[in-house]
Each structure stands twice: as C-alpha cells, then as structure tokens.
Amino acid sequence: MLIVAEDLEQLRKEIERIDRALVGLVRERVRVARLVLRAKQAAGLPIVDPVQETAVIERAATAARAAGLPPEEIGAVFTQVIEITRRAELALSHK
C-alpha cells in the first residue's frame, strides 16, 4: 500500500477513532469492574486481588506476543488500566 502525504489527515482521523474506541473500552471495563466490586463485597472478598491482576497482565502479554506486539509494553499498558479500574472500584467502595 502506497502512502502519500495527502493521506496524513485521513490516517490521523483513523487514529483518533481508534483512540475514542480505546477510551470507550476502558469506560466499559470500569463499569464491569464496579459490578465485580459489588460481587466481591457480597461474597466478603477483598477488593484488591493481586493474583487476578497478575493473571490479567500475563494474558495481555501472551495476546501481545501472538499479535506481534511487545509483551512488556502491553503489560505496562494493562498495569495502568488495572490501576484506573482499581481507583474506580475504591472510589465506589467509599460511597
């Protein structure tokens, strides 16, 4: 595929669309994590589950490897996503 300078604006729009989709996915993850929090509370389980968090990061790294992406960097992205989710859960648990 030949890319020319005139394609730049369209390509940037595509990246913006993808970025909006990523934000939407994080929002959806937070929504579901809040439901998980309620289930944990109902079951008397701790809010933070380091074993589950490690499993999520490892699954992401495995998926990254399969997709030809750097697993360490994708793992770092998922660490941040987990942190965002955890803060949302903790904020809800203090209400």
SVG drawing of the C-alpha trace seen along z (x, -y; Angstrom):
<svg xmlns="http://www.w3.org/2000/svg" viewBox="-24 -16 33 32">
<polyline fill="none" stroke="black" stroke-width="0.4" points="0.0,0.0 1.5,-3.3 1.0,-6.1 1.4,-9.7 1.4,-12.9 -2.2,-13.6 -3.2,-10.5 -1.9,-12.0 -5.1,-13.7 -7.3,-10.6 -4.8,-8.4 -4.8,-10.8 -8.6,-10.7 -8.4,-6.9 -6.1,-7.0 -8.5,-9.4 -11.3,-7.0 -9.3,-4.2 -8.3,-6.3 -12.0,-7.1 -12.8,-3.4 -10.0,-2.6 -11.4,-5.2 -14.8,-3.6 -13.4,-0.2 -11.7,-1.4 -15.1,-3.0 -16.8,0.3 -14.1,2.1 -14.6,-0.3 -18.4,0.3 -18.0,4.1 -15.3,3.8 -17.8,1.9 -20.1,4.9 -17.3,7.2 -16.7,5.0 -20.3,5.5 -20.0,9.2 -16.7,9.3 -18.4,7.3 -21.4,9.6 -19.0,12.6 -16.9,10.9 -13.8,11.0 -11.1,8.3 -11.3,5.6 -7.8,6.0 -6.9,9.4 -3.2,9.4 -3.4,13.0 -6.2,11.9 -4.3,8.8 -1.2,10.7 -3.3,13.2 -4.8,10.3 -1.3,8.8 0.0,12.3 -3.0,12.9 -2.4,9.5 1.3,10.2 0.5,13.5 -2.0,11.9 0.5,9.2 3.1,11.8 0.7,13.5 -0.2,10.2 3.5,9.3 3.5,6.6 6.0,6.1 4.6,8.1 6.4,5.9 4.9,2.7 1.4,4.1 1.8,5.5 2.6,1.9 -0.5,0.6 -2.6,3.2 -1.0,2.4 -2.2,-1.2 -5.7,0.0 -5.9,2.1 -4.8,-0.9 -7.6,-3.1 -10.1,-0.3 -8.9,0.2 -9.2,-3.5 -12.8,-3.5 -13.6,-0.5 -12.1,-2.0 -13.9,-5.3 -17.2,-3.4 -16.4,-1.3 -16.1,-4.5 -19.5,-5.8"/>
</svg>
